[in-house]
Amino acid sequence: MALIDDHPVVRAGIRGWCAASPRPIRVLAEGAEVAVALAGPGRSAQVVVLDLYLTGETPAFADVSRLVAKDRRVIVYTMRDSQEAALTCMDLGAYTYLTKAEGERHLVAAIHAAADGRPYTPPGLAGAFGSDRRPGRPPLTPREVEVLLEWFQCESKAMVAESLGISVSTVNTYLDRVRIRYANAGRPANTKANLVARAVQDGLISLDEL
């Protein structure tokens, strides 16, 4: 994991949480700039914890996009409880969004989930999803919805294929179609977590069903 925050005391606290976890998390690189995740030991970090406000009042949306473009699983961790910022980060491809008030339990759980490729929706982000009324819901076919929702409940695409009586290749085809539809609607969903976010936003599934 790479850790990007401009407050040394915050970084020290997160390092302590990671080390104390029953499943310890290795911090490969840390610092106050995104560059630490793009060079040196940080280049191999699959998961990046990013403070959204590294330079004061301006949210680092460009840094989120830059890291996502490098196939990093970005966990935005910020003091600001902002629905608009949370939804924007998720639209940009962030893995999840947490406020610092949500603390150790949710951050450590989110890091483990990101490392494992599992979606993680903390309470604040769930509230943002639930109140999101923006336009842009793409038209999905009933079969696309069926495959999508089954994937949310399964650990692998092979399990989805077995459950629905189709091939893994067909599962991938349906999921690719869903991603294309969301991209065409201006709401890209490049990861499973992003697709979960879109499905919750669009009322295809509730958080209680996940």
C-alpha positions in Angstrom: 0.0 0.0 0.0 1.1 3.6 -0.7 0.0 6.4 1.6 -0.3 10.0 0.5 -1.1 12.6 3.1 0.5 15.9 3.8 0.2 15.5 7.6 3.0 13.4 9.1 1.0 12.7 12.2 -1.9 11.3 10.1 0.5 9.1 8.2 2.0 7.8 11.5 -1.4 6.9 12.8 -2.4 5.0 9.6 0.9 3.2 9.7 0.2 2.1 13.2 -3.3 0.9 12.3 -1.9 -1.1 9.4 0.8 -2.7 11.5 -1.7 -3.6 14.3 -4.3 -5.2 12.0 -4.8 -9.0 12.5 -3.9 -9.2 8.8 -1.0 -6.7 8.8 -0.8 -4.2 5.9 2.6 -3.3 4.5 3.1 0.3 3.7 5.5 0.4 0.7 5.8 4.1 0.4 4.4 7.3 2.0 4.7 11.0 1.6 2.9 14.3 0.9 2.9 14.0 -2.9 1.4 11.6 -5.4 4.9 11.0 -6.9 5.6 8.6 -4.0 3.1 6.2 -5.5 4.5 6.5 -9.0 8.2 6.0 -8.4 10.5 3.9 -6.3 8.9 1.3 -4.0 5.5 3.0 -4.4 5.3 1.9 -8.0 4.5 -1.7 -6.9 1.7 -0.6 -4.5 -1.6 -1.9 -5.8 -3.6 0.1 -3.3 -3.2 3.8 -2.7 -4.7 5.8 0.2 -5.0 9.4 -0.9 -5.8 12.5 1.0 -8.1 14.5 -1.4 -6.9 17.9 -0.2 -3.2 17.8 -0.4 -2.8 21.5 -1.5 -5.4 23.2 0.7 -8.9 24.0 -0.6 -8.6 22.4 -4.0 -9.6 18.7 -4.2 -7.0 16.6 -6.0 -9.3 15.1 -8.6 -6.6 15.1 -11.2 -4.4 13.0 -8.9 -7.3 10.5 -8.5 -7.6 10.3 -12.2 -3.8 9.9 -12.6 -3.6 7.0 -10.2 -6.6 5.3 -11.6 -5.1 5.5 -15.1 -2.1 3.6 -13.6 -4.5 0.8 -12.5 -4.2 1.7 -8.8 -7.0 1.0 -6.4 -7.5 4.5 -4.9 -9.0 4.9 -1.5 -9.8 8.5 -1.0 -9.4 9.4 2.7 -10.3 13.0 3.7 -11.5 15.3 6.4 -14.3 16.6 4.1 -17.7 14.9 4.4 -18.9 16.1 0.9 -21.4 14.1 -1.1 -20.3 16.0 -4.3 -16.7 15.2 -3.8 -17.4 11.5 -2.9 -19.5 11.0 -6.1 -17.0 12.8 -8.2 -14.2 10.6 -6.9 -16.2 7.4 -7.6 -17.1 8.7 -11.1 -13.3 9.1 -11.7 -12.7 5.5 -10.8 -11.8 5.7 -7.1 -12.2 2.4 -5.3 -14.0 3.9 -2.3 -14.3 7.2 -0.4 -13.9 7.6 3.4 -13.9 10.5 5.7 -11.3 10.5 8.4 -14.1 10.6 11.0 -14.9 7.0 10.0 -11.6 6.0 11.4 -9.5 2.9 11.8 -12.0 0.2 11.4 -13.4 1.4 8.1 -10.0 2.4 6.6 -8.3 -0.9 7.4 -11.3 -2.8 6.1 -11.3 -0.8 2.9 -7.6 -1.4 2.4 -8.1 -5.2 2.8 -11.1 -5.1 0.5 -9.3 -3.2 -2.2 -6.3 -5.6 -2.0 -8.7 -8.5 -2.4 -10.7 -6.9 -5.2 -13.9 -6.7 -3.1 -16.2 -3.6 -3.0 -16.3 -1.6 0.2 -18.9 1.0 0.9 -18.5 2.9 4.2 -21.4 4.7 5.8 -20.7 8.1 4.4 -20.4 6.9 0.9 -23.5 4.9 1.3 -25.3 8.1 2.2 -23.9 9.8 -0.8 -25.1 7.0 -3.1 -28.5 6.9 -1.5 -29.1 10.6 -2.1 -27.6 10.8 -5.6 -30.3 11.9 -8.1 -28.1 12.8 -11.0 -29.3 12.0 -14.5 -27.4 9.5 -16.8 -28.8 6.1 -15.9 -28.0 3.8 -18.9 -30.6 1.4 -20.3 -29.6 -2.1 -19.3 -31.3 -5.3 -20.6 -32.8 -7.7 -18.1 -30.1 -10.2 -18.9 -27.3 -7.6 -18.3 -28.9 -6.7 -15.0 -29.2 -10.4 -14.0 -25.5 -11.1 -14.8 -24.4 -7.9 -13.0 -26.3 -8.6 -9.8 -25.2 -12.2 -9.8 -21.6 -11.1 -10.0 -22.0 -8.9 -7.0 -23.1 -11.9 -5.0 -20.3 -14.3 -6.2 -16.6 -14.5 -5.6 -15.7 -15.2 -9.2 -17.0 -15.0 -12.7 -16.7 -18.8 -12.9 -19.3 -19.0 -10.1 -21.6 -16.6 -12.0 -21.2 -18.7 -15.1 -22.1 -21.9 -13.1 -25.1 -20.3 -11.4 -26.6 -18.9 -14.6 -25.6 -21.8 -16.9 -23.5 -19.8 -19.2 -19.8 -19.6 -20.0 -17.2 -17.3 -18.4 -16.7 -15.7 -21.8 -20.4 -14.9 -21.9 -20.3 -13.4 -18.4 -17.4 -11.2 -19.5 -19.3 -10.1 -22.6 -22.3 -9.0 -20.5 -20.2 -7.2 -18.0 -18.2 -5.4 -20.8 -21.5 -4.3 -22.3 -22.6 -2.9 -19.0 -19.3 -1.0 -18.6 -19.7 0.4 -22.2 -23.2 1.6 -21.5 -22.1 3.4 -18.3 -19.1 4.9 -20.1 -21.4 6.1 -22.9 -23.7 7.7 -20.3 -20.7 9.6 -18.9 -20.4 7.5 -15.8 -17.5 5.2 -16.3 -17.3 2.0 -14.1 -13.9 0.4 -14.6 -13.9 -1.7 -11.4 -16.3 -4.0 -9.6 -16.6 -1.5 -6.8 -17.5 1.2 -9.4 -20.2 -1.1 -10.8 -21.6 -1.7 -7.3 -21.7 2.1 -6.8 -23.6 2.6 -10.1 -26.0 -0.2 -9.3 -26.8 1.3 -5.9 -27.2 4.8 -7.4 -29.6 3.5 -10.0 -31.7 1.4 -7.6 -30.7 -1.9 -9.1 -29.6 -3.2 -5.7 -29.8 -2.0 -2.2 -26.9 -1.9 0.3 -28.7 -4.5 2.4 -28.6 -6.9 -0.4 -24.8 -6.7 -0.8 
